[in-house]
């Protein structure tokens, strides 16, 4: 598409309260893959040390006291003059918010501009219990506004059937909810045949209860007793790091905690490791894995996956074909599955090929983003049938 054509393309405004956490590369990748829509990012604040989003214009609240005042005004009265005036300049045809609470925050902007609002639910925003949401101010605010989001959002995207089912249970209309897998860049994440695989089991994720790292550490103990050369590499950080390091010291011989890593470093680890294991569970709060981008990134890289059959993970991994999924919290079966892939070269090769094939067929970013743009077109066109339903009350 020529530069001049891009200038006349319709625009979609991508809303995120914080622009853009370093863990949310999937949002940036999806935005960068758009071909028929121009993009403007819109949010309340920029993240220090967050993802670079310089390829696209950004509309954000002012820094300091003025920004805090406008943030309060948005939450309390549904008004954000800086964001509304900024978006008018970009002539956005629709607003796409990521995560349910952000959708509730973005609703007044869509109403002020009289444009449709599309919201993607990714995981915790659909699976967390209401009791857990009530534990903090932001959660209570969301629960207060969720009914309005249910009735006034134009369309709802769920990253998996698991998340769609959760939304249906919360009263979101099945007519509004549709499943859309985000996808992964299969050129960015691809097998590197020239890079030798090492005897490493890789974990990638935040060190929080939901990601289940404790169960992987326990699973690695019998593996290292039988195969002392196998190392566990834990990529990520979080509140449980200290306790997990203590558990690893008491159980394991070879392990490394790398802390948070860049997307480039994570791709490097995926090209070198023998198995990816991020054994997610349903946390006490209800927080569950909505889909798990890390699983399709690994499979796209030719890296077999082992995890638990939890949340939306069975939609990302084909058990017995591209990876293994053990019953949730069953670390002994998890251990057996990892060991099997470490000792059986033919099995590993079959899983590696099947994983790559699965991603190419079902989760290619460009194909999935093309589907998203067709959804955008449908949602944008729906405005003409919506009458005044989006006008602020």
C-alpha positions in Angstrom: 0.0 0.0 0.0 1.4 3.4 -1.0 2.1 6.1 1.5 -0.7 8.3 0.0 -3.2 5.5 0.3 -2.3 4.9 3.9 -3.0 8.6 4.6 -6.6 8.2 3.5 -7.2 4.9 5.2 -9.8 4.7 8.0 -8.2 4.9 11.5 -8.7 2.7 14.5 -7.8 4.1 18.0 -6.1 1.4 20.2 -7.0 2.2 23.8 -4.9 1.0 26.8 -4.8 2.7 30.1 -1.0 2.3 30.3 0.8 2.6 27.0 2.3 0.0 26.6 3.5 -2.6 29.2 6.6 -4.5 28.1 4.7 -7.8 28.4 2.1 -6.8 25.8 4.1 -7.3 22.7 1.1 -9.1 21.3 -0.9 -5.8 21.1 1.9 -4.0 19.3 2.5 -6.9 16.9 -1.2 -6.9 16.0 -1.3 -3.2 15.5 1.9 -3.3 13.3 0.4 -6.0 11.2 -2.7 -3.9 10.2 -2.7 -3.1 6.5 -6.1 -1.5 5.7 -6.5 0.7 8.8 -4.3 3.5 10.1 -3.7 3.4 13.9 -3.5 5.9 16.7 -2.7 4.7 20.3 -4.7 6.4 23.0 -4.3 6.0 26.8 -4.1 7.7 30.1 -0.3 7.4 30.7 2.9 6.2 29.0 4.7 3.3 30.7 8.3 4.1 31.8 10.5 1.5 30.2 7.5 0.2 28.3 7.3 -0.9 24.6 8.3 1.5 21.9 5.3 2.5 19.8 6.9 5.3 17.8 5.6 3.9 14.5 2.2 5.3 15.2 0.8 8.6 16.7 -0.1 8.6 20.4 -2.7 10.6 22.2 -2.2 10.6 26.0 -3.2 12.7 28.9 -0.8 15.4 30.0 1.8 14.7 32.7 1.6 15.7 36.3 -1.3 17.3 38.1 -3.3 18.0 34.9 -3.1 14.4 33.8 -4.1 13.1 37.2 -7.1 15.4 37.3 -8.2 14.3 33.8 -7.8 10.7 34.8 -10.0 11.3 37.8 -12.5 13.1 35.6 -12.6 10.2 33.2 -13.3 7.7 36.0 -15.8 9.8 37.9 -17.7 11.7 35.2 -16.7 10.0 31.9 -15.0 13.0 30.5 -11.4 13.2 29.0 -11.2 16.4 26.9 -7.5 15.9 26.0 -8.2 12.4 24.6 -11.4 13.3 22.9 -9.9 16.4 21.1 -6.8 14.4 20.2 -8.8 11.6 18.7 -11.0 14.0 16.7 -7.8 15.2 14.9 -7.2 11.6 13.8 -10.7 11.0 12.6 -10.9 7.5 14.1 -13.6 5.3 12.7 -13.7 3.0 15.8 -12.1 2.5 19.2 -10.5 -0.9 20.1 -9.8 -1.3 23.8 -7.7 -4.1 25.2 -8.8 -5.8 28.5 -12.3 -5.4 30.0 -11.5 -2.6 32.5 -9.9 -0.6 29.8 -13.0 -1.1 27.7 -15.1 0.4 30.5 -12.7 3.4 30.6 -12.9 3.8 26.9 -16.7 3.7 26.6 -17.2 7.5 27.3 -14.6 8.3 24.6 -16.5 6.2 22.1 -19.8 7.9 23.2 -18.3 11.4 23.0 -17.0 10.7 19.4 -20.1 8.7 18.4 -18.0 5.8 17.2 -18.3 2.0 17.8 -16.3 0.4 20.7 -14.8 -3.0 20.3 -13.2 -4.6 23.4 -10.8 -7.6 23.6 -10.9 -9.7 26.8 -7.5 -11.5 27.3 -7.7 -13.5 30.5 -7.9 -12.2 34.1 -10.5 -9.6 33.0 -12.9 -12.5 32.3 -11.8 -15.2 34.7 -11.2 -13.2 38.0 -13.9 -13.7 40.5 -16.0 -10.7 41.5 -14.7 -11.1 45.1 -11.2 -10.7 43.8 -12.1 -7.7 41.8 -13.5 -6.1 45.0 -10.1 -6.3 46.7 -8.9 -3.0 45.1 -10.3 0.3 43.9 -9.8 -0.4 40.2 -11.5 -3.7 40.4 -14.5 -2.2 42.3 -14.7 0.6 39.7 -14.8 -2.0 36.9 -17.6 -4.0 38.5 -19.6 -0.9 38.9 -19.3 -0.1 35.2 -19.3 -3.7 33.8 -23.1 -3.7 33.1 -22.8 -0.5 31.1 -20.0 -2.1 29.1 -22.1 -5.2 28.5 -24.9 -3.2 27.0 -23.1 -0.4 25.2 -20.0 -1.9 23.7 -20.6 -2.6 20.0 -18.6 -5.8 19.9 -16.6 -8.1 22.2 -13.7 -10.2 21.2 -12.5 -13.2 23.3 -9.0 -14.5 22.8 -10.3 -18.1 23.3 -13.5 -20.1 23.6 -12.6 -20.5 27.3 -12.7 -16.7 27.7 -15.9 -16.5 25.6 -17.6 -19.0 28.0 -16.5 -16.9 31.0 -18.1 -13.8 29.4 -21.3 -15.6 28.7 -21.5 -16.6 32.3 -21.1 -13.0 33.3 -24.1 -12.0 31.2 -22.3 -10.7 28.0 -24.6 -11.4 25.0 -23.5 -14.3 22.8 -24.6 -12.2 19.9 -21.9 -9.6 20.8 -19.1 -12.0 21.8 -16.9 -13.7 19.2 -13.6 -15.6 19.4 -10.5 -14.2 17.8 -7.1 -15.6 18.1 -4.4 -12.9 17.9 -1.7 -14.9 16.2 2.1 -14.8 16.1 4.6 -13.5 13.5 5.8 -16.8 12.0 8.8 -15.1 10.4 9.9 -13.6 13.7 9.3 -16.8 15.6 10.7 -19.6 13.4 13.0 -22.6 13.8 16.7 -21.7 13.5 18.2 -24.9 12.2 21.7 -23.6 12.4 21.3 -23.0 16.2 21.9 -26.3 18.2 19.4 -27.2 20.8 20.7 -27.4 24.3 19.6 -29.5 27.3 17.5 -26.8 28.8 13.9 -26.6 29.9 12.5 -23.1 29.5 9.9 -21.3 31.5 8.7 -17.9 30.2 6.2 -15.9 32.3 5.6 -13.6 35.2 6.4 -15.2 38.6 2.9 -15.2 39.9 0.6 -17.9 41.2 -1.2 -18.4 37.9 1.9 -19.3 35.9 2.6 -22.4 38.1 6.4 -22.1 38.2 6.4 -24.0 41.5 5.1 -27.1 39.8 7.8 -27.0 37.2 10.5 -26.7 39.8 9.1 -29.8 41.5 8.8 -31.6 38.2 12.5 -30.9 37.4 13.8 -32.6 40.5 13.5 -36.2 39.3 14.5 -35.2 35.8 17.8 -33.8 37.1 18.4 -36.8 39.3 18.3 -39.0 36.1 19.8 -36.4 33.7 22.1 -34.0 35.8 23.1 -32.0 32.7 19.6 -30.7 32.1 19.2 -27.1 33.2 16.0 -25.2 34.1 15.9 -21.6 32.7 13.3 -19.3 34.2 12.7 -16.1 32.2 10.5 -13.6 34.0 10.1 -11.7 37.2 7.4 -11.1 39.8 6.4 -11.2 43.4 7.1 -14.9 43.9 10.7 -14.8 42.6 12.3 -15.0 46.0 10.2 -17.9 47.2 10.7 -19.7 43.9 14.5 -19.2 44.0 14.4 -20.7 47.5 12.5 -23.7 46.3 14.8 -24.2 43.4 17.9 -24.1 45.7 16.3 -26.8 47.8 15.3 -29.1 44.9 17.5 -28.6 41.9 21.1 -28.8 40.8 21.1 -26.6 37.7 18.8 -23.6 37.3 19.0 -20.0 36.2 16.6 -17.1 37.0 17.2 -14.5 34.2 14.7 -11.9 35.3 12.6 -10.1 32.6 14.0 -10.3 29.1 13.5 -8.5 25.9 11.4 -10.1 23.1 14.7 -10.6 21.2 16.2 -12.5 24.1 13.1 -14.6 24.5 13.2 -15.6 20.9 16.8 -16.6 21.4 16.0 -18.8 24.3 13.2 -20.4 22.3 15.6 -21.3 19.5 18.1 -22.9 21.9 15.9 -24.7 24.5 14.7 -28.3 24.2 11.3 -27.9 25.9 9.1 -25.0 26.9 7.1 -25.5 30.1 4.9 -22.8 31.6 2.5 -24.9 33.6 -0.3 -22.4 34.2 -3.1 -23.0 36.8 -6.2 -21.4 38.0 -5.2 -19.1 40.8 -7.1 -18.7 44.0 -8.4 -15.4 42.7 -9.9 -17.2 39.7 -7.2 -15.7 37.4 -6.6 -18.3 34.6 -4.7 -18.5 31.3 -6.9 -17.0 28.7 -5.0 -18.5 25.8 -1.2 -18.2 26.3 0.7 -16.4 23.5 4.0 -18.0 24.8 2.7 -21.4 23.7 2.2 -20.5 20.1 5.4 -18.5 20.0 7.3 -21.6 21.2 5.5 -23.9 18.7 6.2 -21.4 15.9 9.9 -21.6 16.9 9.8 -25.4 16.6 9.9 -25.8 20.4 7.7 -28.5 21.9 5.5 -27.5 24.8 4.5 -29.1 28.0 2.0 -27.5 30.3 -1.2 -28.2 32.2 -4.6 -28.5 30.5 -5.8 -25.3 32.2 -7.9 -22.4 30.9 -7.5 -21.7 27.2 -4.2 -23.6 26.8 -5.8 -26.7 25.1 -6.9 -24.3 22.3 -3.2 -23.3 21.8 -1.6 -26.8 22.1 -2.6 -30.1 20.5 -2.0 -32.7 23.3 0.0 -35.6 22.0 0.8 -33.8 18.7 2.6 -30.5 19.3 3.0 -30.8 23.0 1.7 -32.5 26.2 -0.9 -31.2 28.6 -1.0 -32.8 32.1 -3.9 -32.6 34.5 -3.7 -29.3 36.5 -1.1 -29.3 39.4 -0.1 -32.9 38.5 3.7 -32.2 38.5 4.6 -35.9 38.4 2.9 -36.3 35.0 4.4 -33.0 34.0 7.8 -34.4 34.8 7.2 -37.6 32.8 6.1 -35.6 29.8 9.2 -33.4 29.9 11.5 -36.4 30.4 9.9 -38.1 27.4 10.7 -35.3 25.1 14.3 -35.0 26.4 15.1 -38.7 25.8 13.2 -39.5 22.6 14.7 -37.6 19.6 12.1 -38.9 17.1 9.2 -37.8 19.4 10.8 -34.4 19.8 11.2 -33.9 16.1 7.6 -34.9 15.4 6.3 -32.5 18.0 8.5 -29.8 16.7 7.2 -30.1 13.1 3.6 -30.5 14.3 3.8 -27.3 16.4 5.2 -25.2 13.6 2.5 -26.6 11.2 -0.3 -25.8 13.8 0.8 -22.2 14.1 1.1 -21.7 10.4 -2.3 -23.2 9.8 -4.3 -21.6 12.7 -2.3 -18.8 14.4 -0.4 -16.9 11.7 -0.4 -13.2 12.7 -1.0 -11.8 9.3 -3.9 -14.1 8.6 -5.4 -13.5 12.0 -5.0 -9.7 11.6 -6.7 -9.9 8.2 -9.6 -11.4 10.0 -9.5 -8.7 12.6 -9.7 -6.0 9.9 -12.8 -7.6 8.5 -14.2 -7.4 12.0 -13.2 -3.8 12.2 -15.0 -3.1 8.9 -18.2 -4.8 10.2 -18.1 -2.9 13.4 -17.4 0.4 11.7 -20.3 -0.2 9.4 -22.6 -1.1 12.3 -22.6 2.5 13.3 -25.0 3.4 10.6 -27.5 0.9 12.1 -26.9 1.8 15.7 -28.8 5.1 15.6 -28.0 7.1 18.7 -27.2 4.1 20.9 -23.6 5.4 21.4 -24.6 9.0 22.3 -23.5 9.8 25.8 -26.3 9.6 28.4 
